[in-house]
């Protein structure tokens, strides 16, 4: 049976404030044009990761897709692995938006909408970075501490923010439990479901139902209240 390919999504990567001032492989900080070239090389790397095993991605392929040369690639990155590490570092920046969603309004009139926004935001974040997360997970399983550390950092800010929400008068559904333990469990749920959503769809479980069920669990854990009945 042919495996359905996930739809292409727009990456959530954004340039750091004031432009990407990270040094190139030769230690120099790229100017405006150099930043654009670097960003294009990263975008092409991410696009190739969607269809190509990461160890099969070649510099010459990235350069060709970016409309430049391998020599230009090596001005910015030592190798393909370093480019992928930069993409993985950008996951940390994207996760900050999820932390902001968790800091939303959990009062009774708005709490379930906030829970849905968090789950939808997490699903969108994972989808936009699916190919990079796949590489990070594979490298982590192989014991690469660089990728493991980046994965922890990407999810840590969200976990810590959720733990604070649980500890600051919320978390009524899990009263008596360690807020960090509850937060870690919930974030692990969100990450696992987002990573395997197409497997769930293969078994007939729609993404909308995945979002709703996770939102209800998150809502109960934080507020201790049942979510509204669907259609009410």
N, C-alpha and C positions, 0 to 999 in steps of 0.2 A: 504493500500500500504506500502510495506517495505521501510523504509528510508535508502538511500544509505549511507554507512559509509565512511567518508573521508579517503583517503589514509594516511597511517602512514608516518610521516616525521621525519627527524632527528632533535632533539632539538637544538636550537641555544645557549643553556647555555654553558658558558665557565667558568673555574675556574678563580678567581681573580689572577692578576699578583703575582707571587711568591707562588701560591697555595692558597687554601681556608683557610684563617686564622681566620675565624669567630669562636667564641668560641662554644663549645658544650653546652648542657643544664646544665651541672654541672659547667660551667665557664672555663673549661680547653680548650686550643687550641689544636686541634687534630694534631698528627704527620702525616707523609706521608701515612701510612697505614690507619689511621683514616680518613684522607681526602678522600681516595679512597672509604672507606665504606660509608661515608657520601654522597658522590656523587652518589654512587650506590643506596642508599636509596631514594635520590631525583629523580633519573631517574625512579625507580620503582613506586614512587608516581605519577609522571607525566604520566607514561604509564597506570596506573589504572584509572586516571582521564579521559582518552579517552573513556573508556567503562562503568565507574561506576559513579553515582551521587556522588558529593564530600563528602556529609555527610554520605554516605554509605561506604566510603573507611575506612578500618580497619587497625590498626597497624599490626595485625597478617598477613594480606594479603601482606602488603608491605614487611614485614620481610621475609615471605616465598619466595616471588618473588626475593628478594635480596640475598637469600641463607643464611640468618642469623636469629637471634632470636628477639622477641619483646623487650627483655631486652637491646639488642644492640641498637635498634631504640631509646629507651628512654635515652640512653647515649648522643644522639645528638639532639633530639627534645622532647619537652614536650608532644606533641600530634600531630595528623595528621594536624590540622589547622596550627600549627607553621611550619611544613614542606612545606605546600602549600604557606604560607607567604614568605618563603625563595625562592621558585620558582617564586613567583610574584616579589620579589626584583630583581631577575635576569633578568626580563623583561627590567628593566631600563638600564642594561649593554648592552643588545642586541640592544636597540633603538639607541645607539650611532653610530652604523654602518649606520643607516639610515640618521643620521645627516651628516655623511661624504659624502654620495651620493648626498645630497642636495647642498653640497659645490662644486659640480662638475662644468664642463664647460658649461655655458649657452650662449656662443657665437653662432652665426648663423649656422656655419657648424655642430655644435655638440649638439645643445640645445635639439632637440627632442630625441636623443639617451640618453641624461642625464635624461630627463623626464621619458622615458620608464624604465630606470635603477632604478629610485626612486620608481616608481609604482611596478615594479617587485620585488624590494627589500622589499617593504612594504608587499606585498602579501606573500612572502616567510617567512618573519619574523612572520607574524600573523599565517601562517599555521604551522610553527614549534612550536608555543606556543598556538595553538588554545584551547586546553583543559584547560590550565591555565588561558587564557583570559576569557573563559566562566565562570570559578569560580569567577574571579575578577569582572566581570560584574554582576553576580548574587548577590555577596556579597555587591557590591556597591549599587545595587538597594534596598537591604535590609537595607541600612544605615550604613554599617560597614566602619567607617572612615579610618581604616588601609588599607583596600583594595582600597578604593576610592583614598587615597593619593598615593598609589603605581601606580595606573592607570594613574593619572595625571602626576606623575613623568616620567613614561615610555614614554608618548607622548609629554611632555613639551619640552624636548631638541630638538625634531624634529620640533615642532611648532616654537620655538624661532629661530632655524636656518633658517627655511623657511621665517620667518618674516624678518630676516636680509638680506636674498637674495632679498626679495621684496623691502626692503628699500634702499639697496645700489645700486641704479641706475637701478635695474631690476623692476619687477612689473609693466611693461608698460601696461599690459592688465587690470590692476585694479588701474590705477593712480587716486589719490584723495581719495582712501579708506585707512582705518587704516590697516597697514601691519599685525598686530597681529590678527585683525578680519578676514582678508583674509586667513592668515595662519591657523587659527583655523578652519575655514570653510573647507579648502582643506584637512587638516589632518583628520577632522571628516568624510569627504567623503571617504578617503582612508581606515579609520578604519571600517566604516560601510560596505563598499563593500567587504573588506577582510573577515569580520565576516560572511557575508551572501552569499558568492560566490556560495555555493552549492544550496542555494535557487534560485539564478539566473540561475544556470545551469539546475535546475529542470524545469524552464520556457523556456528553450531553448537558453539561452544567454551564449555563450561560454566564458570561462575565458580569452581567448586571446582578445575577443572583449571588455571585461571589462577593461583589461589592456590598450588597445589602446584608448578607450574613456576617461579614467582618465588621461592618459598621454597627450592627446590633450588639456584637460581642464587645467591641470597643466602648460603645455607649453605656452598656451595663457595667463594665468594669470601672468606668470613671464616675458615673452618676448613681449607680445602683437602681436606676429606673428602667423599666421596660421601654423599648422603642415603640413608636406609634405603629399601629397595625397598618400594613400596606393597603393603600386605597382609602384610608380614613382621613 
